Amino acid sequence: MRPHWPRRITEEGRVVVEPLQVIAAPRRLRILELVWDRERSAGEIAAQFDVSWSAISQHLSVLRTAGFLLERREGNSRLYRADQAALGPLRAVVEEHWRAGLGRVKELAEAEQQNRDRS
């Protein structure tokens, strides 16, 4: 089965991957988070998800095709890391997503602490 990634075909017949649609998928965005600052094996990445290896493999393929992941082989392993330069302007979008998520976690932790202090 051929992977289905967000794409369009130009008038010249070229296939173009739509970058914002690529990172809009929560699992693909999470994969980028995992490999943003360090290289990880495909197995390490897959272990973070409760879906089949095939599903993660397809997400990795989409990210590679979009140019967002770099792949390196070491023996039988495939190692991945984010290509931060290729992400270019999308980097700010990804980092803001993480900051917003961390901000929400902080708010929840502070609210929990306030509830404990009142008890």
GROMACS elastic network, one bead per residue, 0.5 to 0.9 nm:
[ bonds ]
;  ai    aj funct       b0    kb
    3    58     6  0.62081   500
    3    59     6  0.87098   500
    3    61     6  0.76511   500
    3    62     6  0.75050   500
    4     7     6  0.84304   500
    4    58     6  0.83675   500
    4    62     6  0.79635   500
    5    17     6  0.72519   500
    5    18     6  0.84765   500
    5    21     6  0.85934   500
    5    22     6  0.72413   500
    5    58     6  0.88778   500
    5    59     6  0.86191   500
    5    61     6  0.88682   500
    5    62     6  0.58705   500
    5    65     6  0.88020   500
    5    66     6  0.89937   500
    6    16     6  0.85490   500
    6    17     6  0.58394   500
    6    18     6  0.56369   500
    6    19     6  0.80410   500
    6    21     6  0.60421   500
    6    22     6  0.63375   500
    6    62     6  0.84785   500
    7    15     6  0.65266   500
    7    16     6  0.53522   500
    7    18     6  0.53113   500
    7    19     6  0.87240   500
    7    21     6  0.85615   500
    7    22     6  0.89926   500
    8    14     6  0.82140   500
    8    15     6  0.57405   500
    8    16     6  0.53129   500
    8    17     6  0.65396   500
    8    18     6  0.72113   500
    9    12     6  0.77996   500
    9    13     6  0.55799   500
    9    14     6  0.53988   500
    9    16     6  0.60655   500
    9    17     6  0.88381   500
   10    13     6  0.51275   500
   10    14     6  0.52487   500
   10    15     6  0.64819   500
   10    16     6  0.71768   500
   11    14     6  0.74428   500
   16    19     6  0.89849   500
   16    66     6  0.85607   500
   17    21     6  0.83923   500
   17    22     6  0.77125   500
   17    62     6  0.87503   500
   17    65     6  0.76673   500
   17    66     6  0.58445   500
   18    21     6  0.55163   500
   18    22     6  0.63383   500
   18    66     6  0.77958   500
   19    23     6  0.65214   500
   19    24     6  0.85602   500
   19    66     6  0.66149   500
   19    68     6  0.88221   500
   19    87     6  0.87369   500
   19    90     6  0.82413   500
   20    23     6  0.53856   500
   20    24     6  0.59577   500
   20    90     6  0.78727   500
   21    25     6  0.69765   500
   22    25     6  0.62150   500
   22    28     6  0.71620   500
   22    29     6  0.82621   500
   22    62     6  0.72235   500
   22    63     6  0.70313   500
   22    66     6  0.74547   500
   23    26     6  0.72849   500
   23    27     6  0.85445   500
   23    28     6  0.58654   500
   23    29     6  0.52101   500
   23    30     6  0.89793   500
   23    32     6  0.84091   500
   23    63     6  0.82309   500
   23    90     6  0.89111   500
   23    94     6  0.82791   500
   24    27     6  0.87308   500
   24    28     6  0.75672   500
   24    29     6  0.68343   500
   25    28     6  0.54056   500
   25    29     6  0.62356   500
   25    30     6  0.86915   500
   26    29     6  0.50845   500
   26    30     6  0.61155   500
   26    31     6  0.86339   500
   27    31     6  0.61586   500
   27    32     6  0.86707   500
   27    49     6  0.82171   500
   27    56     6  0.82313   500
   27    59     6  0.75241   500
   28    32     6  0.63142   500
   28    33     6  0.86779   500
   28    56     6  0.86141   500
   28    59     6  0.59697   500
   28    60     6  0.75819   500
   28    62     6  0.84258   500
   28    63     6  0.71943   500
   29    32     6  0.51073   500
   29    33     6  0.63545   500
   29    34     6  0.88058   500
   29    94     6  0.77473   500
   30    34     6  0.62815   500
   30    35     6  0.88224   500
   31    34     6  0.50450   500
   31    35     6  0.63876   500
   31    36     6  0.83892   500
   31    45     6  0.68419   500
   31    46     6  0.89533   500
   31    48     6  0.88785   500
   31    56     6  0.89317   500
   31    59     6  0.83437   500
   31    60     6  0.79704   500
   31    63     6  0.89338   500
   31    82     6  0.88953   500
   32    35     6  0.52797   500
   32    36     6  0.56167   500
   32    63     6  0.85197   500
   32    68     6  0.80998   500
   32    69     6  0.79352   500
   32    81     6  0.78894   500
   32    82     6  0.61412   500
   32    94     6  0.85475   500
   33    36     6  0.51775   500
   33    37     6  0.80509   500
   33    82     6  0.84420   500
   33    94     6  0.83210   500
   33    98     6  0.81598   500
   34    37     6  0.76102   500
   34    38     6  0.76213   500
   34    39     6  0.84887   500
   34    40     6  0.76725   500
   34    45     6  0.71514   500
   34    48     6  0.89578   500
   34    81     6  0.83739   500
   34    82     6  0.87170   500
   35    38     6  0.52281   500
   35    39     6  0.56085   500
   35    40     6  0.61571   500
   35    45     6  0.83283   500
   35    69     6  0.84494   500
   35    80     6  0.66762   500
   35    82     6  0.54718   500
   36    39     6  0.78825   500
   36    81     6  0.63148   500
   36    82     6  0.50647   500
   36    83     6  0.80394   500
   36    84     6  0.74805   500
   37    81     6  0.75699   500
   37    82     6  0.76223   500
   38    80     6  0.84508   500
   38    81     6  0.62058   500
   38    82     6  0.81142   500
   39    79     6  0.62118   500
   39    80     6  0.53494   500
   39    82     6  0.79566   500
   40    43     6  0.80938   500
   40    44     6  0.61077   500
   40    45     6  0.66340   500
   40    78     6  0.84344   500
   40    79     6  0.53830   500
   40    80     6  0.53923   500
   40    81     6  0.65804   500
   41    44     6  0.51630   500
   41    45     6  0.63682   500
   41    46     6  0.86475   500
   41    77     6  0.66411   500
   41    78     6  0.56960   500
   41    80     6  0.61029   500
   41    81     6  0.89196   500
   42    45     6  0.51390   500
   42    46     6  0.60956   500
   42    47     6  0.85962   500
   42    56     6  0.84986   500
   42    57     6  0.79583   500
   42    60     6  0.84424   500
   42    77     6  0.74430   500
   42    78     6  0.59472   500
   42    79     6  0.61925   500
   42    80     6  0.70091   500
   43    46     6  0.50395   500
   43    47     6  0.60608   500
   43    48     6  0.89131   500
   43    53     6  0.84879   500
   43    77     6  0.85109   500
   43    78     6  0.86209   500
   44    47     6  0.52427   500
   44    48     6  0.69722   500
   45    48     6  0.56325   500
   45    49     6  0.75913   500
   45    56     6  0.80345   500
   45    80     6  0.88723   500
   46    49     6  0.56423   500
   46    50     6  0.81862   500
   46    51     6  0.80549   500
   46    52     6  0.80800   500
   46    53     6  0.62626   500
   46    56     6  0.60667   500
   46    57     6  0.82101   500
   47    50     6  0.76519   500
   47    53     6  0.88261   500
   49    52     6  0.81928   500
   49    53     6  0.89582   500
   49    56     6  0.80604   500
   51    54     6  0.82394   500
   51    55     6  0.65061   500
   51    56     6  0.73002   500
   52    55     6  0.52856   500
   52    56     6  0.66647   500
   52    57     6  0.86757   500
   53    56     6  0.51657   500
   53    57     6  0.59988   500
   53    58     6  0.85788   500
   54    58     6  0.61946   500
   54    59     6  0.87314   500
   55    58     6  0.51666   500
   55    59     6  0.64143   500
   55    60     6  0.87681   500
   56    59     6  0.50128   500
   56    60     6  0.61660   500
   56    61     6  0.85381   500
   57    60     6  0.50624   500
   57    61     6  0.61633   500
   57    62     6  0.87103   500
   58    62     6  0.62677   500
   58    63     6  0.86970   500
   59    62     6  0.50983   500
   59    63     6  0.62451   500
   59    64     6  0.86042   500
   60    63     6  0.51265   500
   60    64     6  0.61006   500
   60    65     6  0.85192   500
   60    69     6  0.77157   500
   60    80     6  0.86860   500
   61    64     6  0.50786   500
   61    65     6  0.60069   500
   61    66     6  0.85020   500
   61    69     6  0.88318   500
   62    65     6  0.51016   500
   62    66     6  0.61368   500
   62    67     6  0.86125   500
   62    68     6  0.87687   500
   63    66     6  0.51274   500
   63    67     6  0.63029   500
   63    68     6  0.52662   500
   63    69     6  0.56754   500
   63    70     6  0.89512   500
   64    68     6  0.57043   500
   64    70     6  0.66349   500
   64    71     6  0.76374   500
   65    68     6  0.75941   500
   65    69     6  0.81506   500
   66    69     6  0.78828   500
   67    70     6  0.74539   500
   67    82     6  0.89875   500
   67    83     6  0.72811   500
   67    86     6  0.64626   500
   67    87     6  0.77959   500
   68    81     6  0.85868   500
   68    82     6  0.58449   500
   68    83     6  0.52344   500
   68    84     6  0.73306   500
   68    85     6  0.87361   500
   68    86     6  0.61644   500
   68    87     6  0.59838   500
   69    80     6  0.63705   500
   69    81     6  0.56510   500
   69    83     6  0.52401   500
   69    84     6  0.84878   500
   69    86     6  0.86576   500
   70    79     6  0.81468   500
   70    80     6  0.55811   500
   70    81     6  0.54095   500
   70    82     6  0.61119   500
   70    83     6  0.58371   500
   71    78     6  0.65239   500
   71    79     6  0.55886   500
   71    81     6  0.68514   500
   71    82     6  0.89885   500
   72    77     6  0.83334   500
   72    78     6  0.57161   500
   72    79     6  0.50709   500
   72    80     6  0.64520   500
   72    81     6  0.86885   500
   73    76     6  0.69898   500
   73    77     6  0.57346   500
   73    79     6  0.60731   500
   73    80     6  0.88843   500
   74    77     6  0.52433   500
   74    78     6  0.63192   500
   74    79     6  0.72539   500
   75    78     6  0.81026   500
   81    84     6  0.87801   500
   82    85     6  0.86846   500
   82    86     6  0.86218   500
   82    87     6  0.83227   500
   83    86     6  0.53928   500
   83    87     6  0.64739   500
   84    87     6  0.51343   500
   84    88     6  0.66991   500
   84    91     6  0.68738   500
   85    88     6  0.53307   500
   85    91     6  0.84205   500
   86    89     6  0.87399   500
   86    90     6  0.87858   500
   86    91     6  0.89111   500
   87    90     6  0.52048   500
   87    91     6  0.55490   500
   88    91     6  0.56615   500
   88    92     6  0.81340   500
   89    92     6  0.60172   500
   89    93     6  0.74252   500
   90    93     6  0.50757   500
   90    94     6  0.62988   500
   90    95     6  0.86466   500
   91    94     6  0.51510   500
   91    95     6  0.60829   500
   91    96     6  0.84913   500
   92    95     6  0.51510   500
   92    96     6  0.60064   500
   92    97     6  0.85416   500
   93    96     6  0.52304   500
   93    97     6  0.62880   500
   93    98     6  0.88933   500
   94    97     6  0.51195   500
   94    98     6  0.65175   500
   94    99     6  0.88128   500
   95    98     6  0.51310   500
   95    99     6  0.61924   500
   95   100     6  0.85973   500
   96   100     6  0.60059   500
   96   101     6  0.84667   500
   97   100     6  0.52340   500
   97   101     6  0.62362   500
   97   102     6  0.86852   500
   98   101     6  0.50470   500
   98   102     6  0.61123   500
   98   103     6  0.84611   500
   99   102     6  0.50702   500
   99   103     6  0.59742   500
   99   104     6  0.85763   500
  100   104     6  0.62216   500
  100   105     6  0.86956   500
  101   104     6  0.51566   500
  101   105     6  0.63158   500
  101   106     6  0.86742   500
  102   105     6  0.50276   500
  102   106     6  0.61535   500
  102   107     6  0.86495   500
  103   106     6  0.50555   500
  103   107     6  0.62519   500
  103   108     6  0.87203   500
  104   107     6  0.50487   500
  104   108     6  0.62372   500
  104   109     6  0.86145   500
  105   108     6  0.51474   500
  105   109     6  0.61441   500
  105   110     6  0.86156   500
  106   109     6  0.51091   500
  106   110     6  0.61309   500
  106   111     6  0.85746   500
  107   110     6  0.51871   500
  107   111     6  0.61410   500
  107   112     6  0.85811   500
  108   111     6  0.51181   500
  108   112     6  0.61223   500
  108   113     6  0.86228   500
  109   112     6  0.50648   500
  109   113     6  0.61882   500
  109   114     6  0.86604   500
  110   113     6  0.50385   500
  110   114     6  0.61835   500
  110   115     6  0.86477   500
  111   114     6  0.50671   500
  111   115     6  0.62505   500
  111   116     6  0.87099   500
  112   115     6  0.51024   500
  112   116     6  0.63292   500
  112   117     6  0.86877   500
  113   116     6  0.50460   500
  113   117     6  0.61251   500
  113   118     6  0.86879   500
  114   118     6  0.62623   500
  114   119     6  0.87721   500
  115   118     6  0.52357   500
  115   119     6  0.64495   500
  116   119     6  0.51806   500
